[in-house]
Amino acid sequence: MKQLLPLLILLNCHMIQGVLEWIVSAKVTDYGQDVTLFCNVSNCCPNDAGWDRYSPEQRTLFIDVKTGHSNKKYDGKTLRGGYTLVIKNLTKNDLNVSYACVYGVTIGQSKFLWKEDVFTYISDTTPNPPNDNSRLSEIQIAGITIGIVVLVGVAVAIFVLFLKKTRKKGHISEVEAMPLLDYFLEDPSNIECIEGKDATLTCKVRAGSPPVQWKKASTAITSNENCLMSNKDTEYNLILKNVKPSDSGEYCVEVGQFSKTIKLAIKGMDFVKITIKWYNVK
């Protein structure tokens, strides 16, 4: 025992607490995240690089992070200028307890891990674990999106049809309420003409009316040497030269959607002679 005493004293001199010190390398925002402690060691790490936990009993987490295996709760690795301890899925049980880094035979300072050291803000509640049933799958999200698009499309289509129907009804009502203005200023008169003479058919229409068209038996009449057309102001004339019995009948004059009929009667020369003779006898 007396021979082992100097050796124990030498070991105690090397195991000086407070030489090594760890820090939280990056803060987190809430429970459930991973917290990393960093132990600063120059020329890291030819010696064993381990971690202890005191709660208050001592528990060795890693003898050497280089050779130790990670588990569900703790992990660690060496870096340039030190080594780390990763506390996975942080809970309240991981706080308010002491941690110390052990390098070789040197035990670092045992320090408490406080809330203030870990969080960017203090969280007093542990978040509820995500519930898979409350999450929507991509197919469900796509289905909801398509459903919304279809509903919006149907609503727009119904609105457009309603708007067109309303405008159409309004247009029809306006047309029905406003009677069409006849282009003819007066009804034309029927005429009689002696065979061989010129017959003039006349109608009067409003200024600014559509073009005037003359027809006989639904056939349009065009100007030629025996048929002349003229107009002055609101009066339009159809002049038939040297009329024959075949020229008699009904003539139609059209202006836009309005039309009028003029009857032309041709009397032969025999009728004229009889009339003159009867006059002489008297």
C-alpha positions as CSV (number, residue, x, y, z in Angstrom):
1,M,0.0,0.0,0.0
2,K,2.8,2.4,0.8
3,Q,4.3,1.7,-2.6
4,L,0.9,2.5,-4.4
5,L,0.4,5.8,-2.5
6,P,2.7,7.9,-4.6
7,L,1.1,6.5,-7.8
8,L,-2.4,7.5,-6.5
9,I,-1.2,11.0,-5.6
10,L,0.2,11.3,-9.1
11,L,-3.1,10.3,-10.7
12,N,-5.0,12.7,-8.6
13,C,-2.7,15.5,-9.6
14,H,-3.4,14.7,-13.3
15,M,-7.2,14.4,-12.8
16,I,-7.6,18.1,-12.0
17,Q,-11.2,19.3,-12.5
18,G,-11.8,22.6,-14.2
19,V,-9.1,22.4,-16.8
20,L,-11.6,21.3,-19.5
21,E,-14.9,23.2,-20.1
22,W,-17.8,22.6,-22.5
23,I,-20.2,25.0,-24.1
24,V,-23.4,24.7,-26.0
25,S,-22.3,25.1,-29.6
26,A,-25.8,26.0,-31.0
27,K,-29.1,26.8,-29.3
28,V,-32.4,25.3,-30.2
29,T,-35.9,26.6,-30.3
30,D,-37.9,23.8,-28.6
31,Y,-37.9,20.4,-27.1
32,G,-37.5,17.4,-29.4
33,Q,-34.5,18.9,-31.2
34,D,-30.9,17.9,-30.9
35,V,-28.5,19.9,-28.7
36,T,-24.7,19.8,-29.2
37,L,-22.2,20.4,-26.4
38,F,-18.6,21.2,-27.4
39,C,-15.5,20.5,-25.3
40,N,-12.5,22.6,-26.3
41,V,-9.3,20.6,-26.5
42,S,-6.2,21.7,-28.4
43,N,-4.6,19.2,-30.7
44,C,-7.7,16.9,-30.5
45,C,-7.8,14.1,-30.1
46,P,-5.1,11.4,-29.6
47,N,-6.3,10.6,-26.1
48,D,-9.7,9.2,-25.1
49,A,-12.4,11.8,-25.4
50,G,-15.3,11.0,-23.2
51,W,-18.4,12.4,-21.5
52,D,-19.9,12.0,-18.0
53,R,-23.4,12.9,-16.7
54,Y,-24.2,13.6,-13.0
55,S,-27.9,13.4,-11.9
56,P,-26.5,13.4,-9.2
57,E,-24.9,9.9,-9.5
58,Q,-22.2,9.7,-12.1
59,R,-22.9,8.0,-15.4
60,T,-20.4,7.6,-18.2
61,L,-21.9,8.4,-21.5
62,F,-18.8,7.9,-23.7
63,I,-15.3,6.6,-22.7
64,D,-14.1,7.7,-26.1
65,V,-16.4,9.2,-28.8
66,K,-13.9,8.0,-31.5
67,T,-14.6,4.4,-30.7
68,G,-17.9,4.6,-28.9
69,H,-21.2,3.7,-30.7
70,S,-24.0,6.2,-30.9
71,N,-27.4,5.3,-29.6
72,K,-30.9,6.7,-29.6
73,K,-30.1,9.3,-27.1
74,Y,-26.4,10.3,-27.4
75,D,-23.8,10.7,-30.1
76,G,-20.5,12.3,-30.4
77,K,-17.5,13.0,-32.7
78,T,-14.2,14.7,-32.8
79,L,-13.7,18.1,-34.5
80,R,-10.8,20.3,-35.1
81,G,-10.0,21.9,-31.7
82,G,-12.3,19.6,-29.6
83,Y,-15.1,17.1,-29.6
84,T,-18.8,17.0,-29.1
85,L,-21.7,15.4,-27.3
86,V,-25.0,15.3,-29.1
87,I,-28.1,15.0,-26.9
88,K,-30.8,13.7,-29.2
89,N,-34.5,14.6,-28.9
90,L,-34.1,17.0,-26.0
91,T,-36.5,16.6,-23.1
92,K,-36.9,18.2,-19.7
93,N,-35.0,15.3,-18.1
94,D,-31.9,16.3,-20.0
95,L,-31.9,19.7,-18.3
96,N,-30.9,20.8,-14.8
97,V,-28.3,18.0,-14.6
98,S,-24.5,18.2,-14.8
99,Y,-22.3,17.2,-17.7
100,A,-18.5,17.0,-17.8
101,C,-16.0,16.2,-20.6
102,V,-13.2,13.8,-19.8
103,Y,-10.0,13.9,-21.9
104,G,-7.5,11.3,-21.2
105,V,-7.1,11.3,-17.4
106,T,-8.3,14.9,-17.1
107,I,-11.9,15.5,-15.9
108,G,-13.4,18.7,-17.0
109,Q,-15.5,21.0,-15.0
110,S,-18.9,19.6,-14.2
111,K,-21.6,22.1,-15.3
112,F,-25.3,22.2,-15.1
113,L,-27.2,22.4,-18.4
114,W,-29.9,25.1,-17.9
115,K,-32.8,26.2,-20.1
116,E,-31.1,29.5,-20.6
117,D,-28.1,27.7,-22.1
118,V,-30.2,25.6,-24.6
119,F,-33.1,27.7,-25.9
120,T,-33.2,30.8,-28.0
121,Y,-36.4,31.4,-26.0
122,I,-37.7,29.5,-22.9
123,S,-40.3,26.8,-23.7
124,D,-42.3,25.5,-20.7
125,T,-44.1,22.8,-22.6
126,T,-43.1,19.7,-24.4
127,P,-44.5,19.7,-27.9
128,N,-47.0,17.0,-28.8
129,P,-45.6,14.4,-31.1
130,P,-46.9,14.7,-34.6
131,N,-49.9,12.6,-35.3
132,D,-49.7,10.8,-38.7
133,N,-53.5,10.7,-38.8
134,S,-53.6,14.5,-38.7
135,R,-51.3,14.9,-41.7
136,L,-52.7,15.1,-45.2
137,S,-51.0,13.1,-47.9
138,E,-50.0,14.6,-51.2
139,I,-52.8,12.7,-52.9
140,Q,-55.4,14.2,-50.5
141,I,-53.9,17.7,-50.9
142,A,-54.1,17.3,-54.7
143,G,-57.7,16.1,-54.5
144,I,-58.7,19.0,-52.4
145,T,-57.0,21.4,-54.8
146,I,-58.7,19.9,-57.8
147,G,-62.1,20.0,-56.0
148,I,-61.6,23.7,-55.2
149,V,-60.7,24.5,-58.8
150,V,-63.7,22.6,-60.2
151,L,-66.1,24.4,-57.8
152,V,-64.7,27.8,-58.7
153,G,-64.9,26.9,-62.4
154,V,-68.6,25.8,-62.1
155,A,-69.4,28.9,-60.1
156,V,-67.8,31.2,-62.8
157,A,-69.7,29.3,-65.6
158,I,-73.0,29.7,-63.8
159,F,-72.4,33.4,-63.2
160,V,-71.5,33.9,-66.9
161,L,-74.6,32.1,-68.1
162,F,-76.8,34.0,-65.7
163,L,-75.2,37.3,-66.9
164,K,-75.8,36.5,-70.6
165,K,-79.4,35.4,-69.9
166,T,-80.1,38.6,-68.0
167,R,-78.6,40.8,-70.8
168,K,-80.5,38.9,-73.4
169,K,-83.8,39.4,-71.6
170,G,-83.0,43.0,-71.1
171,H,-82.3,43.5,-74.8
172,I,-85.5,41.7,-75.9
173,S,-87.5,43.9,-73.5
174,E,-85.9,47.0,-74.9
175,V,-86.7,45.9,-78.5
176,E,-90.3,45.0,-77.5
177,A,-90.7,48.3,-75.7
178,M,-89.4,50.4,-78.7
179,P,-91.6,49.9,-81.9
180,L,-89.8,50.0,-85.2
181,L,-90.1,53.2,-87.1
182,D,-91.6,52.8,-90.6
183,Y,-89.4,54.2,-93.3
184,F,-92.3,55.1,-95.5
185,L,-93.7,58.6,-94.9
186,E,-97.0,57.6,-96.6
187,D,-98.7,54.8,-98.4
188,P,-98.1,55.0,-102.2
189,S,-101.0,55.2,-104.6
190,N,-102.1,52.8,-107.3
191,I,-101.9,54.2,-110.8
192,E,-103.6,53.7,-114.2
193,C,-101.8,54.3,-117.5
194,I,-102.7,54.1,-121.2
195,E,-100.8,51.6,-123.3
196,G,-97.8,53.1,-125.0
197,K,-97.5,55.9,-122.5
198,D,-94.9,56.3,-119.6
199,A,-96.0,55.1,-116.1
200,T,-94.4,56.6,-113.0
201,L,-94.6,54.7,-109.7
202,T,-93.8,56.9,-106.7
203,C,-93.1,56.4,-103.0
204,K,-91.9,58.7,-100.2
205,V,-89.4,57.5,-97.5
206,R,-87.7,59.1,-94.6
207,A,-84.3,60.7,-94.9
208,G,-81.4,58.4,-93.9
209,S,-83.4,55.2,-94.7
210,P,-81.8,52.1,-96.2
211,P,-81.7,51.8,-100.1
212,V,-85.0,51.6,-102.0
213,Q,-85.5,48.5,-104.1
214,W,-88.2,47.9,-106.7
215,K,-89.5,44.4,-107.5
216,K,-92.2,42.7,-109.6
217,A,-93.3,39.1,-108.8
218,S,-90.4,38.9,-106.3
219,T,-87.9,39.7,-109.1
220,A,-85.7,42.8,-108.6
221,I,-86.0,45.5,-111.2
222,T,-82.9,47.0,-112.7
223,S,-82.4,50.2,-114.7
224,N,-82.5,49.8,-118.5
225,E,-83.7,51.7,-121.6
226,N,-87.4,50.9,-120.8
227,C,-87.1,51.3,-117.0
228,L,-85.6,54.3,-115.2
229,M,-85.2,55.0,-111.5
230,S,-84.8,58.4,-109.9
231,N,-85.1,60.2,-106.6
232,K,-85.2,63.7,-105.2
233,D,-85.1,64.4,-101.5
234,T,-87.6,61.9,-100.0
235,E,-89.4,61.0,-103.2
236,Y,-88.4,57.8,-105.2
237,N,-89.7,57.1,-108.7
238,L,-89.8,54.0,-111.0
239,I,-90.5,55.2,-114.6
240,L,-91.7,52.5,-117.0
241,K,-91.3,53.7,-120.7
242,N,-93.9,52.9,-123.4
243,V,-95.9,50.5,-121.2
244,K,-97.6,47.4,-122.5
245,P,-100.4,45.3,-121.1
246,S,-97.7,42.8,-119.8
247,D,-96.4,45.6,-117.5
248,S,-99.6,45.7,-115.5
249,G,-99.8,44.1,-112.1
250,E,-98.4,44.5,-108.6
251,Y,-95.1,46.2,-108.0
252,C,-93.3,46.0,-104.6
253,V,-91.1,48.7,-103.2
254,E,-88.8,47.6,-100.2
255,V,-87.0,49.8,-97.7
256,G,-85.1,47.8,-95.1
257,Q,-87.6,45.4,-93.5
258,F,-90.6,47.4,-94.7
259,S,-92.4,47.1,-98.0
260,K,-95.4,48.6,-99.9
261,T,-97.4,47.4,-102.9
262,I,-98.4,49.6,-105.9
263,K,-100.9,48.3,-108.5
264,L,-100.4,49.4,-112.1
265,A,-103.3,49.1,-114.5
266,I,-102.8,49.4,-118.3
267,K,-105.7,50.5,-120.5
268,G,-105.6,49.8,-124.3
269,M,-106.2,52.3,-127.1
270,D,-109.6,50.8,-127.9
271,F,-110.9,52.0,-124.5
272,V,-109.7,55.5,-125.2
273,K,-111.3,55.6,-128.7
274,I,-114.6,54.4,-127.3
275,T,-114.5,57.0,-124.6
276,I,-113.8,59.8,-127.1
277,K,-116.5,58.7,-129.4
278,W,-119.1,58.5,-126.6
279,Y,-118.1,62.0,-125.7
280,N,-118.6,63.3,-129.3
281,V,-122.0,61.7,-129.5
282,K,-123.2,63.6,-126.6
